[in-house]
Amino acid sequence: MLVSSMRFQLKNILKQLSFNTFIPFFYPMMMLPLKGWRKKAIAMLSFAPGDRVIIPGVGSGYDLPHVPSSVSVDGVDISEVMLAIARNKLRNKDHAVTLHVMDAEHMDFPDNTFDKAILDLFLTCVHDAQKAFKEIVRVIKPDGEILIYDHLIRVPAWADLLMSGLDIVMKYSFCSVIREFNDIIKGQPVTVVKEIKGDPFGFIKGFLLRKTAVIDSYQTRY
Ligand SMILES: C[S@@+](CC[C@H](N)C(=O)[O-])C[C@H]1O[C@@H](n2cnc3c(N)ncnc32)[C@H](O)[C@@H]1O
């Protein structure tokens, strides 16, 4: 399992190691308090029967119960163990979900494929959040919706040094603690439609975005 992970780039090796070994054990405990808040955030999306939904960094599938079974889902992740847990949860469920071992920074989907994207606790986890977001905007249809549920808040000046130090370790093995929402979406053809609180403390937020224009795929590839 870990050997097959080696096909990914060096930047993801530590993250794959942690998400394929110890993180899956304590992840359910971390997610428990967020259950209702996550559901409320996903409910901002206006699902229509037949929609195609992409979930980059789908992990062990915590979003899946909140997505109606009338839509089809493609989930992408670099951790085979997280995907195996998601696959297990889907057993005996009548839901068209396809799970892919894939780097969300470079996805194998054509431009303008999906109606909706769900980015839950993903943009703080992926190595290059700007690149991943640009890639997600590429695969979303014009007028399509993007849901972001994450801790993308500005760190206060007094905590900057501490958080930057912590981030050096965290960003390679788990998730970044200093990313900001506006830095990630900057320059992309999206508008923010709605913003809600995502936990009791306002640390996590839910953002509903809409893709505003057709973008030239030449500009979005590298
Ligand atoms: C904090 S977990 C969130 C999982 C899920 N979205 C949730 O809300 O519970 C982040 C997930 O992103 C995955 N991930 C990190 N970098 C990725 C990448 N470049 N491409 C795809 N998935 C990635 C990790 O393996 C992990 O499963």
PDBQT file of the ligand as one rigid body, heavy atoms in Angstrom, charges set to zero:
ROOT
HETATM    1  C1  LIG A 301      -8.235  16.659   6.891  1.00  0.00    +0.000 C 
HETATM    2  S1  LIG A 301      -8.660  15.410   5.729  1.00  0.00    +0.000 S 
HETATM    3  C2  LIG A 301     -10.324  15.861   5.261  1.00  0.00    +0.000 C 
HETATM    4  C3  LIG A 301     -11.097  14.693   4.722  1.00  0.00    +0.000 C 
HETATM    5  C4  LIG A 301     -12.560  14.985   4.411  1.00  0.00    +0.000 C 
HETATM    6  N1  LIG A 301     -12.700  15.974   3.375  1.00  0.00    +0.000 N 
HETATM    7  C5  LIG A 301     -13.288  15.418   5.648  1.00  0.00    +0.000 C 
HETATM    8  O1  LIG A 301     -13.806  16.532   5.676  1.00  0.00    +0.000 OA
HETATM    9  O2  LIG A 301     -13.344  14.640   6.602  1.00  0.00    +0.000 OA
HETATM   10  C6  LIG A 301      -7.761  15.907   4.284  1.00  0.00    +0.000 C 
HETATM   11  C7  LIG A 301      -7.704  14.832   3.220  1.00  0.00    +0.000 C 
HETATM   12  O3  LIG A 301      -7.056  15.401   2.074  1.00  0.00    +0.000 OA
HETATM   13  C8  LIG A 301      -6.229  14.416   1.513  1.00  0.00    +0.000 C 
HETATM   14  N2  LIG A 301      -5.218  15.079   0.664  1.00  0.00    +0.000 N 
HETATM   15  C9  LIG A 301      -4.127  15.790   1.041  1.00  0.00    +0.000 A 
HETATM   16  N3  LIG A 301      -3.450  16.237  -0.032  1.00  0.00    +0.000 NA
HETATM   17  C10 LIG A 301      -4.137  15.797  -1.125  1.00  0.00    +0.000 A 
HETATM   18  C11 LIG A 301      -3.943  15.915  -2.515  1.00  0.00    +0.000 A 
HETATM   19  N4  LIG A 301      -2.890  16.580  -3.035  1.00  0.00    +0.000 N 
HETATM   20  N5  LIG A 301      -4.838  15.338  -3.343  1.00  0.00    +0.000 NA
HETATM   21  C12 LIG A 301      -5.908  14.653  -2.847  1.00  0.00    +0.000 A 
HETATM   22  N6  LIG A 301      -6.130  14.493  -1.538  1.00  0.00    +0.000 NA
HETATM   23  C13 LIG A 301      -5.263  15.053  -0.675  1.00  0.00    +0.000 A 
HETATM   24  C14 LIG A 301      -5.664  13.667   2.709  1.00  0.00    +0.000 C 
HETATM   25  O4  LIG A 301      -5.174  12.391   2.351  1.00  0.00    +0.000 OA
HETATM   26  C15 LIG A 301      -6.903  13.610   3.610  1.00  0.00    +0.000 C 
HETATM   27  O5  LIG A 301      -7.647  12.448   3.398  1.00  0.00    +0.000 OA
ENDROOT
TORSDOF 0
